[in-house]
Amino acid sequence: MNPEQQLIAIAEACGWRCTAAFKEAIACWVRPNGMDHETDFIPDYLNDLNAMHEAEKVLTDEQDLEYSEALEQVVKGRFATANSEDMRRLRSATASQRAEAFLRTIGKWEEGK
């Protein structure tokens, strides 16, 4: 998935709605529970840990466990020396790594796009 596709998929999972005819207009989004005339930019989930923290809150208890497992796999794949016992690396996961794990958890991750 390219970064724009990732942002849109996470935003939709978090309840953001697009008011434009084309979703690529990232400035034409309505916040969850927002009014249609109050458009905004979607959060920068790929670079902002605070935004990803908010996204993680939409996961169910069951998904939270899946998310932890997905994050472990994403981090392990990025670090040649990582192992399943290295909790420091999991705690230090970047926003981009968390975004990928989030999308894998909710079934929206697409390889090679």
Chimera marker file (.cmm) of the C-alpha trace (Angstrom):
<marker_set name="trace">
<marker id="1" x="0.000" y="0.000" z="0.000" r="1" g="1" b="0" radius="0.5"/>
<marker id="2" x="1.225" y="3.458" z="-0.679" r="1" g="1" b="0" radius="0.5"/>
<marker id="3" x="1.193" y="6.007" z="2.167" r="1" g="1" b="0" radius="0.5"/>
<marker id="4" x="-1.953" y="7.758" z="0.933" r="1" g="1" b="0" radius="0.5"/>
<marker id="5" x="-3.888" y="4.471" z="0.811" r="1" g="1" b="0" radius="0.5"/>
<marker id="6" x="-2.696" y="3.683" z="4.326" r="1" g="1" b="0" radius="0.5"/>
<marker id="7" x="-3.831" y="7.074" z="5.675" r="1" g="1" b="0" radius="0.5"/>
<marker id="8" x="-7.256" y="6.746" z="4.083" r="1" g="1" b="0" radius="0.5"/>
<marker id="9" x="-7.793" y="3.175" z="5.333" r="1" g="1" b="0" radius="0.5"/>
<marker id="10" x="-6.853" y="4.112" z="8.912" r="1" g="1" b="0" radius="0.5"/>
<marker id="11" x="-8.968" y="7.271" z="8.828" r="1" g="1" b="0" radius="0.5"/>
<marker id="12" x="-12.021" y="5.334" z="7.642" r="1" g="1" b="0" radius="0.5"/>
<marker id="13" x="-11.474" y="2.684" z="10.327" r="1" g="1" b="0" radius="0.5"/>
<marker id="14" x="-11.417" y="5.484" z="12.904" r="1" g="1" b="0" radius="0.5"/>
<marker id="15" x="-14.711" y="6.939" z="11.696" r="1" g="1" b="0" radius="0.5"/>
<marker id="16" x="-13.534" y="9.774" z="9.446" r="1" g="1" b="0" radius="0.5"/>
<marker id="17" x="-15.782" y="10.404" z="6.422" r="1" g="1" b="0" radius="0.5"/>
<marker id="18" x="-14.764" y="11.843" z="3.062" r="1" g="1" b="0" radius="0.5"/>
<marker id="19" x="-16.970" y="14.607" z="1.670" r="1" g="1" b="0" radius="0.5"/>
<marker id="20" x="-15.217" y="14.877" z="-1.702" r="1" g="1" b="0" radius="0.5"/>
<marker id="21" x="-16.016" y="12.889" z="-4.803" r="1" g="1" b="0" radius="0.5"/>
<marker id="22" x="-12.501" y="11.456" z="-4.655" r="1" g="1" b="0" radius="0.5"/>
<marker id="23" x="-10.844" y="10.277" z="-1.442" r="1" g="1" b="0" radius="0.5"/>
<marker id="24" x="-7.423" y="11.539" z="-2.489" r="1" g="1" b="0" radius="0.5"/>
<marker id="25" x="-8.543" y="15.019" z="-1.381" r="1" g="1" b="0" radius="0.5"/>
<marker id="26" x="-7.195" y="14.517" z="2.132" r="1" g="1" b="0" radius="0.5"/>
<marker id="27" x="-8.380" y="17.980" z="3.212" r="1" g="1" b="0" radius="0.5"/>
<marker id="28" x="-12.073" y="17.147" z="2.666" r="1" g="1" b="0" radius="0.5"/>
<marker id="29" x="-12.618" y="14.804" z="5.587" r="1" g="1" b="0" radius="0.5"/>
<marker id="30" x="-15.097" y="15.052" z="8.443" r="1" g="1" b="0" radius="0.5"/>
<marker id="31" x="-13.991" y="14.013" z="11.918" r="1" g="1" b="0" radius="0.5"/>
<marker id="32" x="-15.813" y="11.153" z="13.631" r="1" g="1" b="0" radius="0.5"/>
<marker id="33" x="-19.101" y="12.588" z="14.934" r="1" g="1" b="0" radius="0.5"/>
<marker id="34" x="-18.353" y="15.824" z="13.058" r="1" g="1" b="0" radius="0.5"/>
<marker id="35" x="-20.550" y="18.025" z="10.902" r="1" g="1" b="0" radius="0.5"/>
<marker id="36" x="-20.303" y="17.705" z="7.103" r="1" g="1" b="0" radius="0.5"/>
<marker id="37" x="-19.513" y="21.396" z="6.646" r="1" g="1" b="0" radius="0.5"/>
<marker id="38" x="-16.518" y="21.177" z="9.024" r="1" g="1" b="0" radius="0.5"/>
<marker id="39" x="-13.880" y="19.479" z="6.898" r="1" g="1" b="0" radius="0.5"/>
<marker id="40" x="-10.323" y="18.922" z="8.027" r="1" g="1" b="0" radius="0.5"/>
<marker id="41" x="-7.103" y="17.148" z="7.148" r="1" g="1" b="0" radius="0.5"/>
<marker id="42" x="-6.939" y="13.544" z="8.316" r="1" g="1" b="0" radius="0.5"/>
<marker id="43" x="-4.285" y="12.857" z="10.974" r="1" g="1" b="0" radius="0.5"/>
<marker id="44" x="-0.785" y="11.925" z="9.860" r="1" g="1" b="0" radius="0.5"/>
<marker id="45" x="-0.995" y="8.366" z="11.166" r="1" g="1" b="0" radius="0.5"/>
<marker id="46" x="2.251" y="7.316" z="9.476" r="1" g="1" b="0" radius="0.5"/>
<marker id="47" x="4.413" y="9.909" z="11.220" r="1" g="1" b="0" radius="0.5"/>
<marker id="48" x="2.544" y="10.896" z="14.389" r="1" g="1" b="0" radius="0.5"/>
<marker id="49" x="2.619" y="8.535" z="17.368" r="1" g="1" b="0" radius="0.5"/>
<marker id="50" x="-0.201" y="10.498" z="19.036" r="1" g="1" b="0" radius="0.5"/>
<marker id="51" x="-2.419" y="9.951" z="15.994" r="1" g="1" b="0" radius="0.5"/>
<marker id="52" x="-1.652" y="6.229" z="16.029" r="1" g="1" b="0" radius="0.5"/>
<marker id="53" x="-2.376" y="6.104" z="19.752" r="1" g="1" b="0" radius="0.5"/>
<marker id="54" x="-5.854" y="7.475" z="19.005" r="1" g="1" b="0" radius="0.5"/>
<marker id="55" x="-6.306" y="4.958" z="16.169" r="1" g="1" b="0" radius="0.5"/>
<marker id="56" x="-5.336" y="2.072" z="18.453" r="1" g="1" b="0" radius="0.5"/>
<marker id="57" x="-8.245" y="3.011" z="20.738" r="1" g="1" b="0" radius="0.5"/>
<marker id="58" x="-10.782" y="1.818" z="18.129" r="1" g="1" b="0" radius="0.5"/>
<marker id="59" x="-9.525" y="-1.771" z="18.331" r="1" g="1" b="0" radius="0.5"/>
<marker id="60" x="-11.637" y="-4.271" z="20.233" r="1" g="1" b="0" radius="0.5"/>
<marker id="61" x="-10.085" y="-6.373" z="23.017" r="1" g="1" b="0" radius="0.5"/>
<marker id="62" x="-9.775" y="-9.276" z="20.585" r="1" g="1" b="0" radius="0.5"/>
<marker id="63" x="-8.194" y="-7.063" z="17.931" r="1" g="1" b="0" radius="0.5"/>
<marker id="64" x="-5.804" y="-5.632" z="20.516" r="1" g="1" b="0" radius="0.5"/>
<marker id="65" x="-4.209" y="-9.054" z="20.957" r="1" g="1" b="0" radius="0.5"/>
<marker id="66" x="-4.011" y="-9.499" z="17.181" r="1" g="1" b="0" radius="0.5"/>
<marker id="67" x="-2.500" y="-6.012" z="16.924" r="1" g="1" b="0" radius="0.5"/>
<marker id="68" x="0.243" y="-6.896" z="19.428" r="1" g="1" b="0" radius="0.5"/>
<marker id="69" x="1.097" y="-9.984" z="17.392" r="1" g="1" b="0" radius="0.5"/>
<marker id="70" x="1.051" y="-8.050" z="14.111" r="1" g="1" b="0" radius="0.5"/>
<marker id="71" x="3.242" y="-5.312" z="15.583" r="1" g="1" b="0" radius="0.5"/>
<marker id="72" x="5.734" y="-7.923" z="16.731" r="1" g="1" b="0" radius="0.5"/>
<marker id="73" x="5.904" y="-9.316" z="13.188" r="1" g="1" b="0" radius="0.5"/>
<marker id="74" x="6.254" y="-5.874" z="11.605" r="1" g="1" b="0" radius="0.5"/>
<marker id="75" x="9.023" y="-4.826" z="13.997" r="1" g="1" b="0" radius="0.5"/>
<marker id="76" x="10.774" y="-8.179" z="13.703" r="1" g="1" b="0" radius="0.5"/>
<marker id="77" x="10.780" y="-7.802" z="9.939" r="1" g="1" b="0" radius="0.5"/>
<marker id="78" x="12.406" y="-4.365" z="10.173" r="1" g="1" b="0" radius="0.5"/>
<marker id="79" x="15.210" y="-5.337" z="12.568" r="1" g="1" b="0" radius="0.5"/>
<marker id="80" x="17.501" y="-8.216" z="11.676" r="1" g="1" b="0" radius="0.5"/>
<marker id="81" x="18.357" y="-8.805" z="15.342" r="1" g="1" b="0" radius="0.5"/>
<marker id="82" x="14.822" y="-8.537" z="16.718" r="1" g="1" b="0" radius="0.5"/>
<marker id="83" x="13.287" y="-11.465" z="18.523" r="1" g="1" b="0" radius="0.5"/>
<marker id="84" x="9.959" y="-12.058" z="20.175" r="1" g="1" b="0" radius="0.5"/>
<marker id="85" x="11.430" y="-11.299" z="23.621" r="1" g="1" b="0" radius="0.5"/>
<marker id="86" x="12.690" y="-7.839" z="22.724" r="1" g="1" b="0" radius="0.5"/>
<marker id="87" x="9.915" y="-5.708" z="24.240" r="1" g="1" b="0" radius="0.5"/>
<marker id="88" x="11.993" y="-2.523" z="23.999" r="1" g="1" b="0" radius="0.5"/>
<marker id="89" x="11.756" y="-2.627" z="20.220" r="1" g="1" b="0" radius="0.5"/>
<marker id="90" x="8.002" y="-3.110" z="20.387" r="1" g="1" b="0" radius="0.5"/>
<marker id="91" x="7.617" y="-0.149" z="22.731" r="1" g="1" b="0" radius="0.5"/>
<marker id="92" x="9.810" y="1.880" z="20.383" r="1" g="1" b="0" radius="0.5"/>
<marker id="93" x="7.875" y="1.000" z="17.224" r="1" g="1" b="0" radius="0.5"/>
<marker id="94" x="7.499" y="3.939" z="14.872" r="1" g="1" b="0" radius="0.5"/>
<marker id="95" x="4.157" y="5.389" z="13.847" r="1" g="1" b="0" radius="0.5"/>
<marker id="96" x="4.624" y="3.835" z="10.409" r="1" g="1" b="0" radius="0.5"/>
<marker id="97" x="5.227" y="0.385" z="11.900" r="1" g="1" b="0" radius="0.5"/>
<marker id="98" x="2.185" y="0.770" z="14.140" r="1" g="1" b="0" radius="0.5"/>
<marker id="99" x="0.111" y="1.861" z="11.134" r="1" g="1" b="0" radius="0.5"/>
<marker id="100" x="1.091" y="-1.250" z="9.184" r="1" g="1" b="0" radius="0.5"/>
<marker id="101" x="0.295" y="-3.509" z="12.161" r="1" g="1" b="0" radius="0.5"/>
<marker id="102" x="-3.036" y="-1.707" z="12.635" r="1" g="1" b="0" radius="0.5"/>
<marker id="103" x="-3.996" y="-2.221" z="8.994" r="1" g="1" b="0" radius="0.5"/>
<marker id="104" x="-2.974" y="-5.878" z="9.141" r="1" g="1" b="0" radius="0.5"/>
<marker id="105" x="-5.112" y="-6.308" z="12.257" r="1" g="1" b="0" radius="0.5"/>
<marker id="106" x="-8.248" y="-4.877" z="10.671" r="1" g="1" b="0" radius="0.5"/>
<marker id="107" x="-7.668" y="-6.763" z="7.409" r="1" g="1" b="0" radius="0.5"/>
<marker id="108" x="-6.975" y="-3.710" z="5.267" r="1" g="1" b="0" radius="0.5"/>
<marker id="109" x="-3.257" y="-4.185" z="4.545" r="1" g="1" b="0" radius="0.5"/>
<marker id="110" x="-2.477" y="-4.898" z="0.887" r="1" g="1" b="0" radius="0.5"/>
<marker id="111" x="0.963" y="-6.135" z="-0.135" r="1" g="1" b="0" radius="0.5"/>
<marker id="112" x="2.691" y="-4.552" z="-3.097" r="1" g="1" b="0" radius="0.5"/>
<marker id="113" x="0.348" y="-1.627" z="-3.557" r="1" g="1" b="0" radius="0.5"/>
<link id1="1" id2="2" r="1" g="1" b="0" radius="0.2"/>
<link id1="2" id2="3" r="1" g="1" b="0" radius="0.2"/>
<link id1="3" id2="4" r="1" g="1" b="0" radius="0.2"/>
<link id1="4" id2="5" r="1" g="1" b="0" radius="0.2"/>
<link id1="5" id2="6" r="1" g="1" b="0" radius="0.2"/>
<link id1="6" id2="7" r="1" g="1" b="0" radius="0.2"/>
<link id1="7" id2="8" r="1" g="1" b="0" radius="0.2"/>
<link id1="8" id2="9" r="1" g="1" b="0" radius="0.2"/>
<link id1="9" id2="10" r="1" g="1" b="0" radius="0.2"/>
<link id1="10" id2="11" r="1" g="1" b="0" radius="0.2"/>
<link id1="11" id2="12" r="1" g="1" b="0" radius="0.2"/>
<link id1="12" id2="13" r="1" g="1" b="0" radius="0.2"/>
<link id1="13" id2="14" r="1" g="1" b="0" radius="0.2"/>
<link id1="14" id2="15" r="1" g="1" b="0" radius="0.2"/>
<link id1="15" id2="16" r="1" g="1" b="0" radius="0.2"/>
<link id1="16" id2="17" r="1" g="1" b="0" radius="0.2"/>
<link id1="17" id2="18" r="1" g="1" b="0" radius="0.2"/>
<link id1="18" id2="19" r="1" g="1" b="0" radius="0.2"/>
<link id1="19" id2="20" r="1" g="1" b="0" radius="0.2"/>
<link id1="20" id2="21" r="1" g="1" b="0" radius="0.2"/>
<link id1="21" id2="22" r="1" g="1" b="0" radius="0.2"/>
<link id1="22" id2="23" r="1" g="1" b="0" radius="0.2"/>
<link id1="23" id2="24" r="1" g="1" b="0" radius="0.2"/>
<link id1="24" id2="25" r="1" g="1" b="0" radius="0.2"/>
<link id1="25" id2="26" r="1" g="1" b="0" radius="0.2"/>
<link id1="26" id2="27" r="1" g="1" b="0" radius="0.2"/>
<link id1="27" id2="28" r="1" g="1" b="0" radius="0.2"/>
<link id1="28" id2="29" r="1" g="1" b="0" radius="0.2"/>
<link id1="29" id2="30" r="1" g="1" b="0" radius="0.2"/>
<link id1="30" id2="31" r="1" g="1" b="0" radius="0.2"/>
<link id1="31" id2="32" r="1" g="1" b="0" radius="0.2"/>
<link id1="32" id2="33" r="1" g="1" b="0" radius="0.2"/>
<link id1="33" id2="34" r="1" g="1" b="0" radius="0.2"/>
<link id1="34" id2="35" r="1" g="1" b="0" radius="0.2"/>
<link id1="35" id2="36" r="1" g="1" b="0" radius="0.2"/>
<link id1="36" id2="37" r="1" g="1" b="0" radius="0.2"/>
<link id1="37" id2="38" r="1" g="1" b="0" radius="0.2"/>
<link id1="38" id2="39" r="1" g="1" b="0" radius="0.2"/>
<link id1="39" id2="40" r="1" g="1" b="0" radius="0.2"/>
<link id1="40" id2="41" r="1" g="1" b="0" radius="0.2"/>
<link id1="41" id2="42" r="1" g="1" b="0" radius="0.2"/>
<link id1="42" id2="43" r="1" g="1" b="0" radius="0.2"/>
<link id1="43" id2="44" r="1" g="1" b="0" radius="0.2"/>
<link id1="44" id2="45" r="1" g="1" b="0" radius="0.2"/>
<link id1="45" id2="46" r="1" g="1" b="0" radius="0.2"/>
<link id1="46" id2="47" r="1" g="1" b="0" radius="0.2"/>
<link id1="47" id2="48" r="1" g="1" b="0" radius="0.2"/>
<link id1="48" id2="49" r="1" g="1" b="0" radius="0.2"/>
<link id1="49" id2="50" r="1" g="1" b="0" radius="0.2"/>
<link id1="50" id2="51" r="1" g="1" b="0" radius="0.2"/>
<link id1="51" id2="52" r="1" g="1" b="0" radius="0.2"/>
<link id1="52" id2="53" r="1" g="1" b="0" radius="0.2"/>
<link id1="53" id2="54" r="1" g="1" b="0" radius="0.2"/>
<link id1="54" id2="55" r="1" g="1" b="0" radius="0.2"/>
<link id1="55" id2="56" r="1" g="1" b="0" radius="0.2"/>
<link id1="56" id2="57" r="1" g="1" b="0" radius="0.2"/>
<link id1="57" id2="58" r="1" g="1" b="0" radius="0.2"/>
<link id1="58" id2="59" r="1" g="1" b="0" radius="0.2"/>
<link id1="59" id2="60" r="1" g="1" b="0" radius="0.2"/>
<link id1="60" id2="61" r="1" g="1" b="0" radius="0.2"/>
<link id1="61" id2="62" r="1" g="1" b="0" radius="0.2"/>
<link id1="62" id2="63" r="1" g="1" b="0" radius="0.2"/>
<link id1="63" id2="64" r="1" g="1" b="0" radius="0.2"/>
<link id1="64" id2="65" r="1" g="1" b="0" radius="0.2"/>
<link id1="65" id2="66" r="1" g="1" b="0" radius="0.2"/>
<link id1="66" id2="67" r="1" g="1" b="0" radius="0.2"/>
<link id1="67" id2="68" r="1" g="1" b="0" radius="0.2"/>
<link id1="68" id2="69" r="1" g="1" b="0" radius="0.2"/>
<link id1="69" id2="70" r="1" g="1" b="0" radius="0.2"/>
<link id1="70" id2="71" r="1" g="1" b="0" radius="0.2"/>
<link id1="71" id2="72" r="1" g="1" b="0" radius="0.2"/>
<link id1="72" id2="73" r="1" g="1" b="0" radius="0.2"/>
<link id1="73" id2="74" r="1" g="1" b="0" radius="0.2"/>
<link id1="74" id2="75" r="1" g="1" b="0" radius="0.2"/>
<link id1="75" id2="76" r="1" g="1" b="0" radius="0.2"/>
<link id1="76" id2="77" r="1" g="1" b="0" radius="0.2"/>
<link id1="77" id2="78" r="1" g="1" b="0" radius="0.2"/>
<link id1="78" id2="79" r="1" g="1" b="0" radius="0.2"/>
<link id1="79" id2="80" r="1" g="1" b="0" radius="0.2"/>
<link id1="80" id2="81" r="1" g="1" b="0" radius="0.2"/>
<link id1="81" id2="82" r="1" g="1" b="0" radius="0.2"/>
<link id1="82" id2="83" r="1" g="1" b="0" radius="0.2"/>
<link id1="83" id2="84" r="1" g="1" b="0" radius="0.2"/>
<link id1="84" id2="85" r="1" g="1" b="0" radius="0.2"/>
<link id1="85" id2="86" r="1" g="1" b="0" radius="0.2"/>
<link id1="86" id2="87" r="1" g="1" b="0" radius="0.2"/>
<link id1="87" id2="88" r="1" g="1" b="0" radius="0.2"/>
<link id1="88" id2="89" r="1" g="1" b="0" radius="0.2"/>
<link id1="89" id2="90" r="1" g="1" b="0" radius="0.2"/>
<link id1="90" id2="91" r="1" g="1" b="0" radius="0.2"/>
<link id1="91" id2="92" r="1" g="1" b="0" radius="0.2"/>
<link id1="92" id2="93" r="1" g="1" b="0" radius="0.2"/>
<link id1="93" id2="94" r="1" g="1" b="0" radius="0.2"/>
<link id1="94" id2="95" r="1" g="1" b="0" radius="0.2"/>
<link id1="95" id2="96" r="1" g="1" b="0" radius="0.2"/>
<link id1="96" id2="97" r="1" g="1" b="0" radius="0.2"/>
<link id1="97" id2="98" r="1" g="1" b="0" radius="0.2"/>
<link id1="98" id2="99" r="1" g="1" b="0" radius="0.2"/>
<link id1="99" id2="100" r="1" g="1" b="0" radius="0.2"/>
<link id1="100" id2="101" r="1" g="1" b="0" radius="0.2"/>
<link id1="101" id2="102" r="1" g="1" b="0" radius="0.2"/>
<link id1="102" id2="103" r="1" g="1" b="0" radius="0.2"/>
<link id1="103" id2="104" r="1" g="1" b="0" radius="0.2"/>
<link id1="104" id2="105" r="1" g="1" b="0" radius="0.2"/>
<link id1="105" id2="106" r="1" g="1" b="0" radius="0.2"/>
<link id1="106" id2="107" r="1" g="1" b="0" radius="0.2"/>
<link id1="107" id2="108" r="1" g="1" b="0" radius="0.2"/>
<link id1="108" id2="109" r="1" g="1" b="0" radius="0.2"/>
<link id1="109" id2="110" r="1" g="1" b="0" radius="0.2"/>
<link id1="110" id2="111" r="1" g="1" b="0" radius="0.2"/>
<link id1="111" id2="112" r="1" g="1" b="0" radius="0.2"/>
<link id1="112" id2="113" r="1" g="1" b="0" radius="0.2"/>
</marker_set>
